[in-house]
């Protein structure tokens, strides 16, 4: 099996975009995790992706802007919302690297319902806010439905200088060009594309999080292995591809 490289700026690999959106004001927090711990949480046909024998769990907060179909305009009101997701890193038996979402909290109910029904993505409806005070960003989340209701997260970061050349780990956790999900008895790969990330290093000033544990993972212990910020990128998603059940 040829494993695709960690490519920070690949060409778009799909002809037709089914979704367009923009991700803004993203904070990426990552902790190391043993591959054998997360392997049972991944879809059939995938396994943990690793860097130097270690995998990672990510907690990512941001603002979704202008979600819409294809290359058309974003859906008014419903297409812009806040999101915080918990994700793992996967590789399938065709060699494609991707992410696997354990939870995606979002502040608009309709996108939550659509994503759950179509791709069986674990979206959850939450009350959320993103506040900025100079170079300081505060992300707040309190889950509404389907639960566990009342699960909360609050993270505060201070954004630092731009990164001229990211490390291998910083590339590994951000240069991802698809997601794996299990939907209606099939494992799917949903490709995406965006320009190369403009990344900044950041300092975690406060974290009080219950989302990681609610996603079936050990709660964060100790400081993250990586803290990053990005002002954002425009994103396109291509049609989902069914992953054969065996390699």
VENTAKA-V608024 format. One record per pair of residues at least 6 apart in sequence whose ideal C-beta (glycine too) atoms are under 6 Angstrom apart, sorted by the first residue. I is the first residue (numbers start at 0). J is the second residue. Records with the same first field share a line. If there is no record, write none. Layout:
# VENTAKA-V608024
I = J, J
This chain:
# VENTAKA-V608024
0 = 94
1 = 94
2 = 94
3 = 94, 95, 96
5 = 170, 171, 174
7 = 170, 174, 195
8 = 195
11 = 192
12 = 190
13 = 190, 237
16 = 69, 70, 235
17 = 236, 238
18 = 236
19 = 67, 70, 235
20 = 63, 65, 66, 234
21 = 64, 65, 233
22 = 61, 231, 234
23 = 62, 64, 231
24 = 61, 62
25 = 61, 229
26 = 60, 156, 228
27 = 59, 227
28 = 58, 223, 226
29 = 55, 57, 172, 223, 224, 225
30 = 56, 219, 223, 224
31 = 53, 224
32 = 54, 56
34 = 47, 49, 54
37 = 47, 54, 87
38 = 47
41 = 89, 99
42 = 179, 181, 186
43 = 186
44 = 91, 92, 186, 242
45 = 89, 91, 179
47 = 54
48 = 88, 89, 90, 96
50 = 171
54 = 88
55 = 88, 172
56 = 216
57 = 86
58 = 85, 211
59 = 84
60 = 83, 138
61 = 82
62 = 81, 129
63 = 80, 82
64 = 79
65 = 73, 78
66 = 73, 78
67 = 73, 74, 78
77 = 107, 109
80 = 105, 106, 107
81 = 106, 127, 129
82 = 105
83 = 104, 140, 152
84 = 100, 103
85 = 101, 102, 210, 211, 214
86 = 98, 100
87 = 99
89 = 97, 99, 179
90 = 96
91 = 242
92 = 246
95 = 188
97 = 177, 178, 179
98 = 175, 178
99 = 179
101 = 214
102 = 121, 214
103 = 122
104 = 123, 125, 140
105 = 111, 122
106 = 127
108 = 124
111 = 122, 124
114 = 120, 122
115 = 122
118 = 180, 182
119 = 182
120 = 180
123 = 142
124 = 143, 144
125 = 140, 142, 143
126 = 141
127 = 140
128 = 139
129 = 138
130 = 137
134 = 157, 158
135 = 157
136 = 156
137 = 155
138 = 154
139 = 153
140 = 152
141 = 151
142 = 148, 150
147 = 213
150 = 209, 213
151 = 209
152 = 208, 210
153 = 207
154 = 206
155 = 204, 205
156 = 201, 203
157 = 202, 204
158 = 199, 201, 228
159 = 199, 200, 201
161 = 199
162 = 198, 200
165 = 198
168 = 225
173 = 196
176 = 191
177 = 188, 189, 190
178 = 189
179 = 188
180 = 187
185 = 241
186 = 242
187 = 239
188 = 240, 242
189 = 239
190 = 237
191 = 234, 236
192 = 235
193 = 232, 234
194 = 232
196 = 229
197 = 229, 230
198 = 227, 229
199 = 228
201 = 226, 228
203 = 226
211 = 218, 219
212 = 218
